[in-house]
């Protein structure tokens, strides 16, 4: 006897969750007296290099991370954070100052 297969037999197609999986779900968090929209991005949604404002290190493409911006902010106010840096944002901050010619992601 062969093992049971738990696959659908024709008819219904599986639901498409590609948008939610790539960009994640949004939620609102309060930080420094302001409401922030927070979205967790999976590795598939990260296609560019970003600079984390928490540790001032680069986030390479394909690495899951957090995107946060003020609720009342603009598209230009979005910041890409490492998940650990976002969770520790109240305990530490980037005190590093980049030079004028340093790349700004």
C-alpha positions as CSV (number, residue, x, y, z in Angstrom):
1,X,0.0,0.0,0.0
2,X,1.4,3.4,-0.9
3,X,1.2,6.4,1.4
4,X,-1.8,8.7,1.3
5,X,-1.3,11.9,-0.8
6,X,-2.8,15.1,0.4
7,X,-3.1,16.9,-2.8
8,X,-6.2,18.5,-4.3
9,X,-7.7,16.5,-7.1
10,X,-8.4,19.1,-9.8
11,X,-11.1,21.7,-9.7
12,X,-10.1,24.4,-7.1
13,X,-6.8,26.2,-7.7
14,X,-4.7,27.2,-4.7
15,X,-5.0,30.9,-3.6
16,X,-2.4,33.3,-4.8
17,X,-0.6,34.9,-1.8
18,X,2.4,36.2,-3.8
19,X,1.7,39.8,-3.0
20,X,1.5,39.2,0.8
21,X,4.5,36.9,0.8
22,X,6.8,39.3,-1.1
23,X,5.9,42.5,0.6
24,X,4.6,41.2,3.9
25,X,1.7,42.6,6.0
26,X,1.6,46.1,7.3
27,X,1.0,47.0,10.9
28,X,1.3,50.2,12.9
29,X,3.7,50.7,15.8
30,X,4.3,53.7,18.0
31,X,7.9,55.0,18.3
32,X,9.0,58.3,19.7
33,X,5.4,59.5,20.0
34,X,4.7,59.0,16.4
35,X,2.8,56.2,14.5
36,X,5.0,54.2,12.2
37,X,3.9,51.8,9.5
38,X,6.0,48.6,9.7
39,X,6.3,46.0,7.0
40,X,8.4,42.8,7.1
41,X,9.9,42.0,3.8
42,X,11.0,38.5,2.9
43,X,14.1,37.7,1.0
44,X,12.3,37.6,-2.3
45,X,11.1,41.2,-1.8
46,X,14.6,42.6,-1.2
47,X,16.0,43.3,-4.6
48,X,18.4,46.2,-3.9
49,X,21.2,47.2,-1.4
50,X,19.9,49.3,1.6
51,X,21.6,50.9,4.5
52,X,20.2,50.2,8.0
53,X,19.8,53.3,10.1
54,X,20.1,51.3,13.3
55,X,23.6,49.9,12.7
56,X,24.7,51.8,9.6
57,X,25.5,48.5,7.9
58,X,24.5,47.5,4.4
59,X,21.5,45.1,3.8
60,X,22.3,43.1,0.7
61,X,19.7,41.9,-1.8
62,X,17.8,38.7,-0.8
63,X,18.0,39.3,3.0
64,X,14.7,39.6,4.9
65,X,14.4,42.9,6.7
66,X,11.9,45.5,8.0
67,X,10.7,48.6,6.2
68,X,9.3,51.4,8.4
69,X,8.1,54.9,7.7
70,X,6.0,57.5,9.6
71,X,2.2,57.1,9.1
72,X,2.1,60.8,8.0
73,X,5.3,60.5,6.0
74,X,6.1,60.4,2.4
75,X,7.6,57.6,0.2
76,X,11.0,59.2,0.7
77,X,10.7,58.7,4.5
78,X,10.8,54.9,4.2
79,X,13.8,53.3,5.9
80,X,15.0,49.7,5.6
81,X,16.2,48.1,8.9
82,X,17.6,44.8,10.0
83,X,14.9,43.1,12.0
84,X,17.2,43.0,15.1
85,X,18.0,46.7,14.7
86,X,14.3,47.6,14.5
87,X,13.5,45.6,17.6
88,X,16.4,47.2,19.5
89,X,15.8,50.8,18.2
90,X,15.0,52.1,21.7
91,X,18.1,50.6,23.3
92,X,20.6,51.8,20.7
93,X,21.0,54.2,17.8
94,X,23.5,54.8,15.1
95,X,26.0,57.3,16.3
96,X,28.3,56.9,13.3
97,X,28.7,59.8,11.0
98,X,29.4,59.0,7.4
99,X,31.7,61.2,5.4
100,X,30.4,63.4,2.7
101,X,31.4,61.0,-0.1
102,X,30.1,57.9,1.5
103,X,27.3,56.1,-0.4
104,X,23.8,56.7,0.9
105,X,21.4,53.9,0.3
